[in-house]
Amino acid sequence: MSEIASNDYLECLLKSWSIKPTESQSWLNQLRSQAIDRVSAQKLPTKRDEEWRFTDISSLTHLPYRPSQSECALQASDIEHLYLNEAENSLVFVDGHYSPELSKIVDQAALVIGNLPEFLSTHSATLECHLGQYATFENNVFSALNTAFLRDAALILVPKNVSVTRPIHLLFIATQQEVTSYPRCLLIGETGSNVTIIEDYVALQDATYITNSVTEISLAANAHARHIRVQRENTHAFHFANCAVSLAHASHYQSASISLGSHISRYNLDVRLLDEAAECIIDGLTLISDRQLADTHTCIDHVKPSGTSHQQHKCIVDDSAHAVFNGKIIVRPHAQRTNSSQSSRNLLLSSAAQIDTKPQLEIFADDVKCAHGATVGQLEQEEIFYLESRGLSELAARNLLTYAFGAEIISRIPVTSLRQQLEQAVLNQTQGK
């Protein structure tokens, strides 16, 4: 991709940018203006950039899709199958725009939950301290674009010592063709709080479009959050996502990211353990086929002592698909007594499938316990033979082993109905081969 083509693409996108006269929050307008300045100063990444060397997004220059419009003809009955039984609170966004008619909110007395503009006047100081402060856009053009077009956003603020027992479902639905949507999420967990959120991306049509999402999570001391992220858009879509997490003293962040859809997808996860005894557990599963490309980049940054992080990422790649995993763990000089591990396990189901994996450790402290490793391979013939000896056909044996490989990650998801949906999706894909 040439720099001229890249700049033309970004300039075309920004022509539609404007500040609505009704928006009086000067700090928010200033944030948008800073973002648009950074977009103007950057270009789309190419394979010449180290962080993107396996992911070619040059086709985007031919897709300068306009921002999506706030047009929604959906009824609750149209998306009944997408709701989760366990979730009392569901925030629904259609093509990046909040839909109050499709959303369900019952816990407003216990927590702050809803669409960002509703709280700009009542929670301005808190929002100014958090929004746009973690997912920085200095050197990230996709994060800058999302912030420049920031309008609606899922906001969840869990007050001090409040435990939300049932998961909160953030449902992002794509319906429009040849548009770009900019979903945004902000989770603020105050001291001692506990919450589970499900960030769910789905499509109701089979056309090409672009999703550019940003999620920011801030956990105060002793706060706990489970974050389940599911990307199951159609295989013509382009999906770019950035998630930034800030962890305070003894806070706990547990994440599970499942990537099944999109023609090209890229997920950046940055977790910063900013105080002592912070902990994160990161699970990931990529299951792709045909000519899909799924790229996952993670960075776990240990800044203070006694932090703990454990990460396991799995890829199952079939046909001519291409999966990328780059996982970096940084242990800063003052982060003594860090305990960190990282595992990248990858399964190739065809001779044309491709996986590029790169686990990284950057350790600047001497009293640490760190380990990482990566494996890439095919199904073991001995395991296939064992199952055949028990009466299974070769195809059934392969399907069962492939399913078991992915189900290890899915089985850790604590939401039963979502777990069953994902297990069925994996089963359907393995049996389909």
N, C-alpha and C positions, 0 to 999 in steps of 0.2 A: 504494500500500500504506500503510495507516495505521500509526502507531507502535504502537497497541494490538495490532493483528493481528501485527505483527512481534515484539513482546515475548511474546505468547502462543505463537507458534511456537517461539521460542528456549526459553521456559520448559518447553514440552512436551518438547523434545529433551533438556533437562538433567535431567529427572525420572529418566531411566534411567542417569544418571552415578553411578559409585561407584568406590571404591578397593578392590581385592581384598585380603583379609587377607594373602595370600602375598607381596604386593609390598612388600619391605622397603627399597627405595631411597628414602630420604627426599627427596633432591634431585629425583627424578623425580615423586614425589607432590606436592612443592612446586610444580614446574613445571605440573603438571596443575591444581593449585588456583589458581595465578595465572591460568591460561587461563580457568578457569570463572568467576573473578571478572570478567575482561574481557568474557566473553560476557554476563554479567548486566548489565554497564554499557553494552552496545552494542545496536544494533538492526540489522535487515537493511537493506542499502542500497536506496534507491529511485531513481527517475528524477530526483528532485530533487537527488540528490548528483551533483556534476560528473563524478566518475569512472564513474558508472553511468547517465548521462543517456540513452544509447542502448539500454540493456539493462534490460528490465522483468522482474523476477523475482518479481512479486507472486503468481504462481501457487504459489510455494513455501509460502505460508501455508496452503494447502489440503493440503499434503503433509508433515505433521510425522512423517515415517517413523521408526520405531524403529531403533536401530543394528542392523546385520546380526548374525546368529548364526554361531558357528563350526561350521557343519554343512557337511560336504563329502562328497558321494557320488561325486565324479568319480574316474575312473581315468585313468591316463596315456594309455591308448588314446583316451579321449574328447577329449583336447586335443593329440593327436599333430601335428595340422596347425598348431598354434600355436607349437610349438617352432621355434627357428632352428638350422639346421645348423652355423653358425659358432660358436655359443655353447656352450662346455663347461659353464659355470656358469649355471644358471637358478634364480632364486628365484620361486616361484609363490605368489600370494596369491589366495584365493578369497573374494570379498566382503570384502576387506580383512584376512582372517585367513590367517596363514602355513600352507602345506600342505607339510610335509616329505616326504610321500609323492610329491608331484608335482614337487618340486624336485630339481635335480641340482647337486651341489657336488663339485668335484674339486681345487680349488686352495687348500684351507685351509692348506696348508703355506706357500704363497707370500703369502697375504693373509688378512685377516680378513673373512669373508663369511658371512652368515646372517641369522637373525632376531634383532632387538634384544634380547629378554629373555635369550637365551643368553649375552650378553656383559656384562650389567649388573654382575656381580661381578668379572669378570676385566679389564674395560676401563672401570670406572666413572669414573675421573678424566678420561679422554679424552672419553667420551660427555658428561659434564657440561659440558665446555668447548665442545662443539659443538651438541648437540641443543637445538633451540629458540632458538639464539642468532642465527640469520640470518633465518629466516622469522618475524619478530616479529608479535605478535598484539595490540599495543596498540590499533591502529585497524583491525584486519582481523578481522571476526567469523568468517569461514570458517576462517582460520588458527587462531583461538582455539578454535573447535569441534573442529578436528582434533587440536589439542594436548590439549584436555580429554579426548578419547576415545582418546588414544594408548595402544595396547597393543603390537600387533605392528608391526614396521617392517623394511624392507630396509636392512641395514647393510653397507656396503663400506668397508673401511679398507685403503688401498694403502700398504705401508710405504715407507720411504725408498729411492729409486733402483730400485724394482721396476717393471718394465714388463710389464703384462698384455697379451699379444699377441692374445688372442681376446676378443671382446666378452662382456659380462655381461648377461644378459637378465633383466629384472625384469618379470614377467608378472602383470598384475592382471585377474582374471576375475570378471565379474558373473554371478551365477546366480539370486539371490533376488529376489523381487518386493516392491515397496513397502517397501524398506529404505534406510537410509543407510549407506554404508561409508566408512571413513576411512583410505585408504592413506597410508603414510608411507615416505619414503626419506631416507637419510643417506649421503652419499659424502664421505669424508675422504681427500684425496690428500696424502701427506707429500712432503717435499722431493725433487724429481727423479723423481717417480713418473709413470706413464703408464697410462691406462685408457680403455676405451670402454664406456659403459653404454647399454642400450636400455630405456626406460621405456614399457611397452606396455599399453594399456587396451583390453580387448575384452569383448563380451557374448555369452553363450550362450543368452539368452532375449530376448523382445521386449517385456517389460513395463516399466512405469515404475519407476525407482529413482533414487537420488542418489549420486553419487560426489563426495567432498570430499577432495582429496589435497594433500599438502604434501611438497615435496622440498627438501632443503638440501644444498649442495655447498660444500666448503671446500678450496681448493687452496693448498698451501704454495709456497715459492719454487721456481721452475723446474718445477713440476708441470704435467702436461698431461692434459686430460680431454675426450673427445668424448661429448656427451650427445644421444642421439636419442630424441625423445619422440613417441609415436604414440597418438592418441586416435581410436579407431574403434568406439566403443560404439554401441548401437542408437539409432534416431532418436526414441525415447520417453524417453530418459534425460536427466538433468540432471547436468552435469559442471562442478565448480568446482575450480580448481587454482591453487596458489601455488608458485613455485620461486624460491629465493633463493640467489645464488652469491657467494662471497667469494674474491677473487683477490689473492694475495700477489705479491712481487717476481718479475717475468719469468715468471709463470705464464700458461698458455694454456687458454682455455675455448672449445670449439667446439660449437655447438648447432644442431640441426635439429628443428623442431616441426611435426608434421603433424596437422591437425585435420580429420577426415572425418565424425565421428558426433555424436550427442546432439541432442536437441531444442533445448536451450539450453546453451551451454558458455561458460566464462570462464576464461582463462589469464592469470595475472599472472607475469611474469618480471622479477626484479630482480637486476641484476649490478652489483657494486661492485668497482671496480679500486682496491684500497686501497694499492698500493705501485707503485713505478716500473716501467716497461716491461711492465706487465701487458697482456694482449691477449685480446680476445674476438671471435668471429665468430658471428653469430646469423642463422640462416635460418629462415623460416617459410612454411608453405603452408596455406591454408584452402580446402577444396572442399566446398561445401554446396549444397543444393537444397530443393525443397518449401517448408516453412515453418521451416526451421532458423534459429537465431541463434547466431553464433559471435563472441565478443568476445575480442580479444587486447590486453593492455596490457603494455608493456615499459618498463623504466627502466634505462638504462646510466649509471652514476655514476662519472665520472673524478675520483678524489680526489687522486692524486699525478701527478708529471710523466711524460711520455714514454709515456703509455698509447695503445693502439690499439684501435679498435672498428669493425667493419663489420657492417651489418645489412641484410638484404633480406627483405621480407615480401610474399607474394603472396596474393591472394584471388580465387577463381573462384566466382561466385555465380549461381545459376540459379533459375527459378520465382519464388516470393515470399520467398526466403530473404534474410537480412540479416546482413552481416558488418561487424564493427567492428575497426579497428586504431588504437591510440593508442601511439605510440612516442616516448619522451622520452629525450634525451641531456643529461646535466648535466656541465659542465666547471667544477670548483671553482677558486677563485682560485689555488691552488698547483699546479694541474695544467697547467703550461706544456708546450708541445711535444706536445700531444695531437693525434692524427690520428684523426678519426672521420667516418664516413659512414653515411647511412641512406636506404633506398629503399623506398617503398611502391607496389607496382604491382597494379592491381585490374582484373578483367575481369568485365563484366556480360553475362550470356547471355540475359537476358529483360528486357522493359520493366518488369516488376514487381519485379525484383531491386533490392536496395539495399546500398550500401556507404557507411560513414562512416569516413574516414581522417583522422588528425591527427598528422603528424610534428612533433616539437617539439625545439628547441635552446635550452638555457639555458647561456650561456657567460659565465663570470666571470673568464676569463684572456685575455690579449691575444696570446700567441704560440701560436696553434693553427691547425689545418687541419681545418675541419669543413664538412660539406655534407649537405643532406637534400632530399628531393623526393618527390612523390606524383603518381600518374596514375590516373585512373578512365576506363574507356572500354569500347567493344565491339570485336569482331573487325573488322579492317580489310577493307573491301570489295575493295581492290586485291589483298590477299593471297589472299582467297577466289577472286577472278577468275583470279589467276595459277595456282592449283592446278586450277581448273576447266579452264583452257586446256591443262593437262597430262593431262586425262582423268578427273579426279575429279568426282564429283557434288558439289553444293553442300553436302549434309549431310556427306559424307565430308571435304570440305575444312574445314568448321567443326569437326568432331570432331578432325581432325588438328592444327589450330592450337590448339585448346583443350588437347589432350593435351600438345603441345609447351610451352605456357605453364607448365603445372604440373610437367612432367618436368624442367625446368631445376633446380628445387629438389631433387627426389627423386634426381636423378642424382648429387648430391654425397654421398649416404649411402653409407658405405664397406662396408656389410654387404650382400652380394650377394643373399641369399635375401629379406631384408626389402625391399630396393630393388625386386626383381621383384614382390613381393606388392603394394607400393604403386603401382607402375607399372600393374599389372593393375587395381587398384581405380580409378585415374584413368581408365584406358581403358574400363572397364565403365561408369562413370558418364557419360562423354562419348558412348559409343556408344548408351547407353540412351536418350539424348535425340534 
